[in-house]
């Protein structure tokens, strides 16, 4: 019994007689027992078992501060998924919560409405709730709001202790929702339908209950205007970015002002409909809402009533087919955006004449134009299904379900196409992200004796010599060529009929060019799976043609799997084709048929590199057929054409002059190429590489089976030649044996043959046809029994004998002895490994082992400068070199595109002195290491990279030297761990030295360097840095050179010589724009050292944190917390916590005409310069009033804590993203 209850019984004892006491004691005890039971019941009813009655004591420093609302948020720390959200409407609040460990954060607003005014916050974390009644004290102040993580991310601030008001963007495009860059958010946003909105934070109970009505709800916020996507507000709200938490902010978006009508509901959880973005650089908190602009109102109105601002210009949003037709018929010089997919409902557009005029454009935003018919009969040959002429850019348009029929009886030659017929005056027209699917177009030439030209599904004629067309796809489509009366049709392609300009990143899949049944055309010329004919400056790169079907039943000329006639093409690389070319006419020969291009003619030297055709060509129908026919090119003529790194695999059937790579090679060179498959050639010349050649052939290998009925020269490498053949071999089979046939060369007239051999083992064949005259033959070997050769060639009965006698001949850079006992060309290994890709953007070369990396390195050494170094690569697994130098070969050069794909290059140990050193010795302009892959954002990891360069070249883990005369160089999403880089010149953790002659060509973003030592042993004026030894750019940049780059405390950057500049990130830098940088590396320098850059000129740095306790600067003449030696640098928002032994300056060691603002340096050192706003010790920051009173925090770059140093807000954000 409770002691107090015993005192009650004693009181009654004193007042009663003994008898009465005995009687009454029993009654009293019963009464006391009843009270005890009731108290127990009352206690159990007040706080159920396992719960605590948490009484929140809300303490404000002044008058209660909650006129704009007050909410408490809680998270149970020792359990998963238990949260609290409570709208407080009274001075105190008692809430029953499950026992355990809890953290609480509260926010109070003092404005006239919910979420408005200034905010105060309170937090009480890791409180143990143990049952019964328990007070939870929450002391509100401004300072607690500056963290405002609320179980999510730290948000951007506006003033001290005031997180920035929400900036809402109403967008209709998914790109803006997905965009991750911290710049120009609004510029990328196409205005959506939202004109007003309100916010709600619902209540959540620990048991999972949700109440929207009892939560906190804002007033209605109207947008700034009908043309802008920005809906600015004064609302300050927390961001709940914990995906596991139910806590969120609800957004009700309205398409009318004043929140009228029915809302569409979003929340702050990132999904396809919304996204929050915390931009600490601009100090803004963004909310993106995706909502289609094309509401009923915008569909019903005139196209000119749908004006919005996009990228600084007025655009008009097209919401239906009527607006589309009106826009481009009556107002062609305006800029337009497709606001929705547009179904034309099968309408025939032949009566409309639409165009894009000067100053006009169409941005499709990935929308589709569909269900279109077009039936035209007339004299005009400048008709487009959609546009007749274009004089402006088109981007992001899909076209599907088009049936077009042109019956033209005129002689004009402007063009016929689906998207457009022809370009107009402008030479700078750009086409991008154009996709055609299920297109059926028939073109009838009905005027007897006339030639019709320029027919393409995308465009009839694209003549924009200074423009560019890229990222174009054609799928499941057919172009039918028809005609009567002996007419000709020419310049025919599935993308363009005729092209003058740049075309890259193209894919044509499962599409056809065919002739119409019963046509009576005289001839079909210049037909290609992509382009019919290129003129003047027609350049093609990164093109894939898959499952092509070309079937022509009339005499043809210049037919190619990619291009019919390559005339004046300056750049032609990374091209693939597969499918069939079938010519069924048997009335006349069809000249110039090729798996890639029919004919190549050029006023200068043509270079075709990285070409691959897996295509079958059937061009022999008995009496007539294709001649010449080539697996890659039918004919290369005019001035010399150089073909390098070409591969063919297929069945090639022609009438005569049939070559595995080239049919008729008139001058030029065919090098480092390979062919396999079958050649069936009725007569003339045939060759596994070239049929007839007057140019040089070297480093080639053929495995073709060559079947010839008769002929004037058949050879495993070349049928007939008057030039040279070197470093080549044949291991196919041949079915004929005459004086004009040889296992290597059929007929050699005054030619030079050297370093050749054959491995066919055919006793019936000689190595070189006996009809050869004037041949110079050295160092050749054959497995045969023939004797029809002269010179130093030897004949052997088997492979072992050949190797024992001639093996030393086939060594060096070009050859190696393979595991099967055969000497192989090094380039063969590449084609045997990669038979279906040459590294186009859409079909990258896969790197799955160190052997793959080594193969590329070996191929580069064998081939020299080539388009291989401009290829696209993707890591498909970790590449482990096992710290064995024999497993590693540096790539000589790279200027292509590489995706790390969340895989790593690891355990590389290599020592060299021959020049620049890195995984790649030289980085070329155009190089890009990108974290964006087809399956999302993925990084490249480099781990345990140990390189030592004792030579005079630049050294870096990824690349040694890089330079640009205008091309972009980008490094994104790269992390370097546990590595050691030592060089004798410019030395960097990632790259050694990059220079450029133009502005804004270089960017490093999202780079992390951990536990890495970088050392320069140089004795001259060079740089050594954790990221780069030197970045020497030109003029003031506008793009950020360094963005979100950091190096950790366990990294060490060092140099002993007085001339070497030591920097935490960059040794020497000129014209750098750096933001969001973390430098914590230990520095060991002599006279020039800086926490971020050793020596810097004309650069700008902002949002930087420097921290390290063990940095030394032997002679601190030019030693500074940020920059050692500075000239004309501008610095803002820097936090320097670095300690350098001895006296040094906190920001600049020495400076000339430099400026700094809003920067703090505080580590207890005695500085020799007062070049920063505050130079003091940690204790000084303990007194907030004193330490902050004279400092400008208007940009609110810092997070302030109760004790310790301020922290840079953006770098805290970066560290979280990078998982420091």
Buried (B, 14 or more C-beta within 10 A) or exposed (E): EEEEBEEEBEEBEEEBEEEEBEEBBEEBEEBBEEEEEEEEEEEEEEBEEEBBBBBBEBEBEEEEBBBBBBBBBBBBBEEEEBBBBBBBEEEEBBBBBBBBBBBBBBBBBBBEBBBBBBBBBBBBEEBEBEEEEBEBEBBBBBBBBBBBBBBBBBBBBBBBBBBBBBBBBBBBBBEBBEBEEBEEBBEBBBBBBBBBBBBBBBBBBBEEEEEEEEBBBBBBBBBEEEBBBBBBBBBBBBBBBBEEBBBBBBBBBBBBEEBEEEBBEBBBBBEEBBBBBBBBBBBBBBBBBBBBBBBEEBBEEEBEEBBBBBEEEEBBBBBBBEBBBBBBEEBBEBBBBBBBBBBBEEBBBBEBBBBBBEEBBBBBBBBBBBBBBBEBEEEBBBBBBBBBBBBBBBBBBBBBBBBBBBBBBBEBBBBBBBBBBBBBEBEEBBBBBBBBBBBBBBBBBBBEEBBBBBBBBBBBBBBBBEBBBBBBBBBBBBBBBBBBBEBBBBBBBBBBBBBBBBBBBBBBBBBBBBBBEEBEBBBBBBBBBBBBBBBBBBBBBBBBBBBBBBBBBBBBBBBBBBBBBBBBBBBBBBBBBBBBBBBBBEEBBBBBBBBBBBBBBBEEBBBBBBBBBBBBBBBBBEEBBBBBBBBBBBBBBBBBBBBBBBBBBBBBBBBBBBBBBBBBBBBBBBBBBBBBBBBBBBBBBBBBBBBBBBBBBBBBBBBBBBBBEEBBBBBBBBBBBBBBBBBBBBBBBBBBBBBBBBBBBBBBBEBBBBBBBBBBBBEEBBBBBBBBEEBBBBBBBBBBEBEBBEBBBBBBEEBEBBBEEBBEBBEEEBBBEEEEEBBBBBBBBBBBBBEEBBBBBBBBBBBBBBEBBBBBBBBBBBBBEBBBBBBBBBBBEBBBBEBEEEBBBBBBBBBBBBBBBBBBBBBBBBEBEEBBBBBBBBBBBBBBBBBEBEEEEBBBBBBBBBBBBBBBBBBBBBBBBBBBEEBBBBBBBBBBBBBBBBBBBBBBBBBBBBBBEBBBBBBBBBBBBBBBBBBBBBEEEBBBBBBBBBBBBBEBBEEBBBBBBBBBBEBBBBBBBBEBBBBBBBBBBBBBBBBBBBBBBBBBBBBBBBBBBBBBBBBBBBBBBBBBEEBBBBEBBBBBBBBBBBBBBBBBBBBBBBBBBBEBBBBBBBBEEBEBBBBBBBBEBEBBBEBBBBBBEEEEBEEBEEBBEEBEBEBBBBBBBEEEBBBBBBBBBBBEEBEB
